[in-house]
Amino acid sequence: MKKKMIPVIVAVALIILIVCIAGGKSLLERFAYSKEYRDLNSYFDITNASDVAIDMNHEIIDTKAKMSEGSVYLDYPSVCSLLNSRFYVDEHESLLIMTTSTDVIKHTIGTNSYIMGGEEKSMEAPVTMTNGDTLYINLDYVKLFTNLSYEVFHDPERIVLRTSWGNIKLATIKKNTAVRYQGGYKSDILRDLEKEEVVTILEEMEDWDKVETADGIIGYVEKRYLADITETEEIPVTDYQDEFVAQTRDYKINMSWHAIYATSGNDTFDEVVNGTGTMSIICPTWFTLSDNDGNYRSFASSGYVEKAHSRNMEVWPTVDNFNIEGIKTYEVMSYTSKRDRLVSALMSEALSLGIDGFNLDFELVPTEAVPHYVQFIRELSVACRREGLVLSVDNYPPQGGSNYNLSEQGVFCDYVVIMGYDEHWAGCNEAGSVASIGYVEDGISLVIGQGVPENKIINAIPFYTRLWKTNNGEVTSEALDMATAANFISNNSVPVSWDEVTCQNYGEKEMNGILYQIWLEDAQSIETKLTVMSKYNLAGVASWRLGHEDKSIWSVIDAYVKR
């Protein structure tokens, strides 16, 4: 019987052994580390042979660079958004332009050369290349004007790009291991790590830490393999330096516009400046674009400048774009040759007249023209800086959300002027103040919030108001100077009281079935505006326009200037 049982026992034992082996193998497979490697082309989302992946500031970004003849190129929009927004492209004349505080560097697209400091320079590889309709810029060229570092790695092609630097944690690998796609031993391997290799810890977790390798791979490593963890401060790249020295004055600005619409208007100089107290800057409206080729009409007078200087006033003539019909700002501003023509002519004018600066007043600039107008501001600022001329630029209050790149103006311009009026204007279908105190303060606050230094901001106040008429539901208005507004109130016995919301004297009266409303600009409203401006410690005040004010206003402005 025993002998008969032996084969059965052996068979059972074999079955148990097989089951144990199978179970053990299953357990081993269940708890064993994956040896599968993830395809790095897939990991970096590289779908084109010329694509170069980017690890930027410890993050793999979606944007791809291009590799050509051993050089790395990044598309123009990405250069502007990620690296340096000051690059400018003139598509009409195939130019890439970089503007510094002292120079306008020009490169003809597709070539190896560029003009800097009046000299032609060149690179071994093309500065730019095109792929379809997309312009790409050589990163080595970008680096000439941008503090960045990058290193190229292969298989697949990728770069480690740095534009910001801070405190990081480094760790040394204890023994050979792997960096994996996700935290967990079953996750695919991205790359093997060797003992003594150094990685950057990006995120600490319980068992696995997120790390970055020196060659731009971001994944996960088991915590137990990380040793000698130390915090260190990254060394920033500071090779590129450009100092913008503003030609601001060491006194509070008191500036006003003198509206001149013919050469004969210059003869009113003495009339409009008498009694203006501490007014230190006068802006005659001399220059206006006259065609779409960068030419202008001029009412300039050297005798006017001499008179102003004899009264210790600086002259910053206004250059505008709206006094002659048919002017298309985009057509003028989007061609480098036309901007150059305008800048060159204005500089010649300045030297001939002996003026002290310029005041730019470009209005209703269409959205598509704004980048080109901003480039004009940059280029004009370089020319002005070389000749010691002040550049001030007029801007709408930015409550509407759109503006002419105020932050860039705050760098290139000497003064940014807020035209703090026309809250309600001629075309409004709602009666209201030209410049309520809330509107004025919001404008100032928003401009400061966009990075313009307070000592560069001049806030302009109105020497006019609007008389509103509502007749059978139709709302119309007319602009009145201070004297005419006061006469209307007096002649029609319009009751007036102080409005705490607008901080203006408000009057209304119904006459012959028409409702008349007026928010007055007077000494009391102007003083309130100047008090707010003092609160923000602005560079000074401007006023539109000479001849529309009650002369008593100047004592109020003088008190502000002398604070």
C-alpha positions in Angstrom: 0.0 0.0 0.0 2.8 2.3 0.9 4.5 1.6 -2.3 1.4 2.4 -4.2 1.2 5.8 -2.4 4.7 6.9 -3.3 3.9 7.9 -6.9 0.9 9.8 -5.8 2.9 11.7 -3.1 5.6 12.5 -5.7 3.0 13.7 -8.1 1.4 15.9 -5.5 4.7 17.2 -4.5 5.6 18.0 -8.1 2.3 19.8 -8.5 2.9 21.8 -5.3 6.4 22.6 -6.5 5.2 23.8 -9.9 2.5 25.9 -8.3 5.0 27.4 -5.9 7.5 28.2 -8.7 4.7 29.7 -10.7 3.4 31.7 -7.8 6.9 32.9 -6.9 7.6 33.9 -10.4 4.3 35.8 -10.4 5.2 37.5 -7.1 8.7 38.4 -8.5 7.1 39.8 -11.6 4.6 41.8 -9.5 7.2 43.4 -7.3 10.1 43.5 -9.8 11.3 46.9 -11.2 10.3 47.5 -14.8 13.1 47.4 -17.3 11.1 49.0 -20.1 12.6 52.2 -21.6 10.3 54.9 -22.8 11.0 56.3 -26.2 12.5 59.8 -25.6 11.2 61.2 -28.9 7.7 60.4 -27.6 8.6 61.7 -24.1 9.7 65.1 -25.6 6.9 65.0 -28.1 9.3 65.3 -31.0 7.6 64.5 -34.3 9.9 66.2 -36.8 13.6 65.4 -37.4 14.5 69.1 -37.1 12.6 69.6 -33.8 14.6 70.5 -30.7 12.9 70.0 -27.3 13.3 72.7 -24.7 13.8 72.3 -21.0 13.3 75.9 -19.8 13.8 76.9 -16.3 13.3 73.3 -14.9 10.2 72.6 -17.0 9.8 70.9 -20.4 7.7 73.3 -22.5 5.6 72.6 -25.5 7.5 75.0 -27.7 10.1 73.4 -30.0 13.2 75.0 -31.4 14.8 74.0 -34.7 18.3 72.8 -35.5 20.0 73.9 -38.7 23.7 73.5 -39.6 24.6 73.0 -35.9 22.8 76.1 -34.7 19.6 76.3 -32.6 16.8 78.6 -33.8 13.6 79.6 -32.0 10.6 81.1 -33.8 10.1 84.8 -33.5 6.9 84.8 -31.5 8.4 82.5 -29.0 11.6 84.6 -28.7 9.4 87.6 -27.9 7.1 85.8 -25.4 9.8 83.7 -23.7 13.1 85.5 -24.1 13.1 89.1 -25.2 10.1 91.1 -26.4 12.2 93.9 -27.7 12.9 92.1 -31.0 11.0 93.7 -33.8 10.3 92.5 -37.4 9.7 94.7 -40.4 8.0 92.3 -42.8 7.8 95.0 -45.6 11.6 95.5 -45.7 12.7 92.1 -44.4 14.4 93.4 -41.3 14.9 92.2 -37.8 15.6 95.0 -35.4 16.8 95.2 -31.8 16.8 98.6 -30.1 19.0 99.3 -27.1 19.3 102.5 -25.1 21.9 103.8 -27.5 21.6 101.9 -30.8 19.2 100.5 -33.4 20.7 97.2 -34.5 19.4 96.0 -37.9 19.7 92.6 -39.6 18.5 91.7 -43.1 16.5 88.5 -42.7 18.3 85.4 -44.0 21.8 86.7 -43.9 24.7 86.2 -41.5 25.3 89.9 -40.8 23.9 92.8 -38.8 24.7 96.5 -38.4 25.6 97.5 -34.8 27.2 100.8 -33.8 27.4 101.7 -37.4 29.6 98.7 -38.3 28.7 95.5 -40.1 29.2 92.4 -38.0 28.6 88.8 -38.9 28.0 85.4 -37.4 29.2 82.0 -38.6 25.6 80.8 -39.1 22.7 82.8 -40.4 21.2 85.2 -37.9 17.7 84.2 -39.1 16.1 81.5 -41.2 12.5 80.9 -42.4 10.5 77.7 -42.4 7.4 78.2 -44.4 5.9 81.5 -43.2 7.7 81.3 -39.8 10.7 83.3 -39.0 13.4 81.7 -36.7 16.1 83.5 -34.9 19.5 82.0 -34.0 19.7 81.7 -30.2 23.3 82.8 -30.3 22.1 86.1 -31.7 19.3 86.4 -29.1 22.0 85.9 -26.5 23.8 89.0 -27.6 20.9 91.1 -26.2 19.5 88.8 -23.5 20.7 87.2 -20.3 20.3 83.5 -21.0 22.2 80.3 -21.1 21.6 77.2 -23.1 23.3 73.8 -23.7 22.6 71.4 -26.5 22.1 67.6 -26.0 21.5 64.9 -28.5 19.6 61.7 -29.1 17.1 63.2 -29.2 18.0 66.9 -29.9 17.2 69.1 -26.9 18.4 72.1 -25.1 18.5 73.1 -21.4 17.6 76.8 -21.4 17.8 79.1 -18.5 16.5 82.7 -18.3 15.9 82.9 -14.5 17.9 81.7 -11.6 17.2 81.1 -8.0 17.7 78.7 -5.0 17.7 75.0 -5.9 18.3 71.6 -4.2 20.9 69.3 -5.6 21.4 65.6 -4.8 24.1 63.0 -5.6 23.1 59.5 -6.8 24.2 56.9 -4.3 24.4 54.0 -6.7 23.4 53.2 -10.2 19.7 53.5 -10.7 17.2 55.0 -13.2 15.1 58.1 -13.6 11.6 57.0 -14.4 8.7 58.6 -16.2 6.5 58.5 -13.1 7.0 57.8 -9.5 6.9 54.0 -9.1 9.1 51.0 -9.9 6.7 49.9 -12.7 7.0 53.1 -14.5 9.1 53.3 -17.7 12.8 54.2 -17.5 13.7 57.5 -19.1 17.4 57.1 -18.6 19.9 55.2 -16.4 21.6 57.2 -13.7 25.1 56.5 -12.6 26.6 56.7 -9.2 27.9 60.2 -8.3 25.7 61.8 -10.9 24.1 65.1 -9.7 20.4 65.9 -10.2 18.2 68.8 -9.2 15.3 68.0 -6.9 12.2 69.7 -8.2 9.6 68.2 -5.9 10.0 66.0 -2.7 7.5 63.2 -2.1 7.2 60.3 0.3 9.2 57.6 -1.6 10.0 59.1 -4.9 11.3 62.6 -5.7 10.8 64.5 -8.9 14.2 65.4 -10.3 15.9 67.0 -13.3 19.0 65.6 -14.9 21.8 67.9 -16.2 20.8 66.9 -19.7 17.2 68.1 -19.4 15.3 64.9 -18.5 12.6 65.4 -15.8 11.3 62.3 -14.1 11.3 60.4 -10.8 14.0 58.7 -8.6 13.6 56.7 -5.5 14.4 58.8 -2.5 16.7 56.1 -1.1 19.1 56.7 -4.0 19.6 60.4 -3.2 22.4 61.5 -1.0 24.3 64.7 0.0 21.2 66.9 -0.5 22.3 70.6 -0.5 20.6 73.9 -1.3 22.5 76.3 -3.5 22.0 79.5 -5.3 22.2 79.3 -9.1 24.7 81.7 -10.7 22.8 84.1 -13.0 24.0 85.1 -16.4 24.6 88.8 -16.5 26.6 89.2 -19.6 24.2 91.6 -21.3 23.9 95.0 -19.6 22.0 98.0 -20.9 21.4 101.1 -18.8 18.6 103.4 -19.7 19.4 106.8 -18.2 16.3 109.0 -18.2 16.7 112.7 -19.0 14.2 113.7 -16.3 14.4 117.1 -14.7 15.2 117.7 -11.1 12.2 119.9 -10.6 8.4 119.3 -10.8 7.2 119.6 -14.4 4.6 122.3 -15.2 3.9 121.8 -18.9 1.2 123.1 -21.2 0.2 122.7 -24.8 0.0 125.8 -27.1 -2.4 124.9 -29.9 -1.0 126.3 -33.1 -2.8 125.7 -36.4 -0.8 128.0 -38.7 2.5 129.8 -38.6 0.7 132.9 -37.4 -0.2 131.1 -34.2 3.3 131.5 -33.0 2.6 135.2 -32.7 0.2 134.5 -29.8 3.1 133.3 -27.6 3.3 136.3 -25.3 -0.5 136.5 -24.9 -0.8 132.8 -23.8 2.2 132.6 -21.5 1.7 135.9 -19.6 0.6 135.1 -16.1 1.4 131.4 -16.3 3.6 131.5 -13.2 5.9 128.5 -12.8 5.1 127.0 -16.2 8.4 125.4 -17.3 7.6 123.5 -20.5 5.7 124.7 -23.5 4.5 122.3 -26.2 3.6 124.1 -29.4 1.6 121.8 -31.8 4.0 122.4 -34.6 4.5 119.0 -36.4 1.9 116.7 -37.9 2.2 113.8 -40.3 1.4 115.1 -43.8 1.6 111.9 -45.9 2.0 108.2 -45.6 5.8 108.3 -46.4 7.1 109.7 -43.1 7.0 113.4 -44.0 5.3 116.1 -41.9 4.0 119.7 -42.0 5.7 122.2 -39.8 4.7 125.5 -38.2 8.1 125.7 -36.3 9.7 129.0 -35.5 13.2 129.6 -34.1 12.1 133.0 -32.8 9.4 131.3 -30.7 12.1 129.1 -29.2 14.3 132.1 -28.4 11.3 133.8 -26.7 10.6 130.7 -24.6 14.2 130.4 -23.5 14.3 134.0 -22.5 11.5 133.2 -20.1 13.4 130.1 -18.8 10.9 127.8 -20.5 11.9 124.6 -22.4 10.2 123.9 -25.7 9.0 120.4 -26.5 7.1 120.7 -29.7 4.3 118.2 -30.3 4.4 115.7 -33.2 0.9 114.3 -34.0 -0.8 112.0 -36.6 -4.3 113.5 -36.8 -4.4 117.0 -38.2 -4.3 116.1 -41.9 -6.9 113.8 -43.6 -5.8 110.6 -45.2 -3.0 109.7 -42.8 -2.8 106.0 -42.2 -0.6 105.5 -39.1 0.1 101.8 -40.0 1.4 102.8 -43.4 3.9 105.2 -41.9 5.0 103.2 -38.8 5.3 99.7 -40.3 8.1 100.7 -42.7 11.6 101.1 -41.2 12.6 103.5 -44.0 9.6 105.8 -43.3 10.3 105.8 -39.6 14.0 106.5 -40.3 13.0 109.4 -42.6 10.8 110.9 -39.9 13.3 110.5 -37.1 16.1 111.9 -39.2 14.0 115.0 -40.2 12.9 115.6 -36.6 16.5 115.5 -35.4 17.6 118.0 -38.1 14.7 120.2 -37.1 15.6 120.0 -33.4 19.2 121.0 -34.0 18.2 123.9 -36.3 15.6 125.3 -33.9 17.4 124.7 -30.7 14.5 123.0 -29.0 14.8 120.9 -25.8 12.7 117.8 -26.6 9.7 116.4 -28.3 6.2 115.5 -27.3 4.6 112.6 -29.2 0.8 112.8 -29.5 -0.3 109.9 -31.7 -4.0 109.1 -31.2 -6.4 106.5 -32.4 -3.5 104.2 -33.4 -5.1 101.1 -34.8 -4.3 97.8 -33.1 -2.3 96.5 -36.0 -0.1 99.6 -35.9 0.6 99.7 -32.2 3.8 97.4 -32.3 5.2 99.6 -35.1 4.4 102.8 -33.3 6.1 101.5 -30.2 9.1 100.7 -32.3 9.1 104.3 -33.6 9.1 105.4 -29.9 12.1 103.3 -29.3 14.0 104.6 -32.3 13.1 108.2 -31.7 14.2 107.8 -28.0 17.7 106.6 -29.1 18.1 109.6 -31.4 16.8 112.0 -28.7 19.2 110.5 -26.1 22.1 111.0 -28.4 21.3 114.7 -28.8 20.3 115.3 -25.2 16.6 115.9 -26.1 13.7 114.9 -23.8 11.1 112.6 -25.2 7.6 112.7 -23.7 4.7 110.6 -25.1 1.0 111.3 -24.6 -1.3 108.4 -23.7 -5.0 107.9 -23.1 -5.8 106.8 -19.5 -5.7 103.0 -19.8 -9.1 102.3 -18.3 -10.2 100.8 -21.6 -7.6 98.0 -21.3 -5.7 98.8 -24.5 -2.6 101.0 -24.6 0.5 101.7 -26.5 2.8 99.4 -24.4 3.1 101.6 -21.4 5.7 99.4 -19.7 8.0 99.8 -22.7 7.4 103.5 -22.8 8.3 103.6 -19.1 11.8 102.2 -20.1 12.5 104.2 -23.3 10.7 107.5 -22.7 11.8 110.3 -20.3 8.2 111.1 -19.5 4.9 109.3 -20.0 2.0 111.8 -20.2 -1.5 110.7 -19.2 -4.2 112.7 -21.0 -6.4 112.6 -17.9 -9.6 114.0 -19.6 -12.2 113.1 -22.1 -13.9 110.7 -19.7 -17.0 111.9 -21.5 -16.3 113.3 -24.9 -18.2 114.8 -27.9 -19.5 111.6 -29.2 -20.9 110.3 -25.9 -24.6 109.6 -25.7 -24.4 110.1 -22.0 -23.8 113.4 -20.2 -20.9 113.4 -17.7 -17.7 114.9 -16.4 -14.7 115.5 -18.6 -12.4 114.4 -15.8 -13.9 113.2 -12.6 -11.5 112.6 -9.7 -12.1 108.8 -9.8 -11.3 108.7 -13.5 -8.1 110.7 -12.9 -6.9 108.6 -10.0 -7.7 105.3 -11.7 -5.7 106.4 -14.7 -2.7 107.3 -12.6 -2.9 104.0 -10.6 -3.2 101.9 -13.7 -0.2 103.5 -15.4 1.9 103.0 -12.3 0.6 99.4 -12.2 2.0 98.8 -15.7 5.5 99.5 -14.5 5.9 103.2 -15.3 8.0 104.9 -12.6 6.2 107.7 -10.8 9.0 110.1 -11.5 8.3 109.7 -15.2 4.6 110.2 -15.1 3.0 113.6 -16.0 -0.7 113.8 -15.5 -2.5 116.3 -17.9 -5.5 118.2 -16.6 -8.2 120.0 -18.8 -8.7 123.7 -19.0 -12.1 123.1 -20.6 -15.4 121.4 -19.8 -18.5 120.3 -21.7 -21.9 121.8 -21.8 -24.4 119.0 -22.2 -27.9 119.4 -23.7 -30.6 116.8 -23.6 -33.5 117.5 -25.9 -36.2 114.9 -26.5 -33.8 112.2 -25.4 -31.0 113.3 -27.7 -27.7 114.1 -25.9 -25.2 116.6 -27.5 -22.4 118.7 -26.1 -20.0 121.4 -26.9 -16.5 122.2 -25.4 -16.2 125.4 -23.4 -13.2 127.1 -22.0 -13.3 128.2 -18.4 -14.4 131.8 -19.0 -17.2 130.8 -21.4 -18.4 128.1 -18.9 -18.5 130.7 -16.1 -20.4 133.1 -18.3 -23.0 130.5 -19.1 -23.5 129.8 -15.4 -23.8 133.5 -14.6 -25.9 134.6 -17.5 -28.4 131.9 -17.1 -28.5 131.8 -13.3 -27.7 128.1 -13.2 -27.6 126.8 -9.7 -24.2 125.2 -8.9 -23.2 122.9 -6.0 -20.2 120.8 -5.2 -20.5 117.1 -6.3 -18.5 114.9 -3.9 -18.4 112.0 -6.5 -16.7 113.9 -9.3 -15.1 116.5 -7.0 -16.4 119.2 -9.3 -19.0 122.0 -9.1 -22.0 120.7 -10.9 -24.9 122.7 -12.4 -28.1 121.9 -14.3 -31.1 123.8 -15.5 -34.0 123.2 -17.8 -34.6 126.0 -20.3 -37.1 125.9 -23.1 -37.6 122.2 -22.7 -33.9 121.5 -22.9 -31.9 120.1 -20.0 -28.5 121.7 -19.6 -25.8 120.0 -17.5 -22.2 121.1 -16.8 -19.4 119.7 -14.6 -17.1 122.7 -14.1 -13.3 122.7 -14.3 -12.3 125.5 -12.0 -9.8 126.3 -9.2 -11.5 124.0 -6.8 -11.7 120.9 -9.1 -8.1 121.5 -10.4 -6.8 121.7 -6.8 -8.4 118.4 -6.0 -6.8 116.7 -9.0 -3.4 118.2 -8.0 -3.8 116.9 -4.5 -4.3 113.3 -5.8 -1.2 113.8 -8.0 0.8 114.8 -5.0 -0.3 111.6 -3.3 1.3 109.6 -6.0 4.4 111.8 -6.1 4.2 112.2 -9.9 6.8 114.0 -12.0 4.4 116.9 -12.6 1.4 118.3 -14.4 0.4 119.2 -18.0 -2.6 121.1 -19.1 -4.7 121.3 -22.3 -4.6 124.0 -23.4 -3.1 127.5 -23.0 -5.7 130.2 -23.5 -8.6 128.2 -22.2 -7.8 128.7 -18.6 -8.8 131.3 -16.1 -5.5 133.0 -15.1 -6.3 132.4 -11.4 -5.7 128.7 -12.0 -2.0 129.3 -12.2 -1.7 130.2 -8.6 -3.3 126.8 -7.8 -0.8 125.0 -10.1 2.1 127.1 -8.7 1.3 125.9 -5.2 1.3 122.3 -6.4 4.7 122.7 -8.2 6.3 124.3 -5.1 5.2 121.5 -2.7 
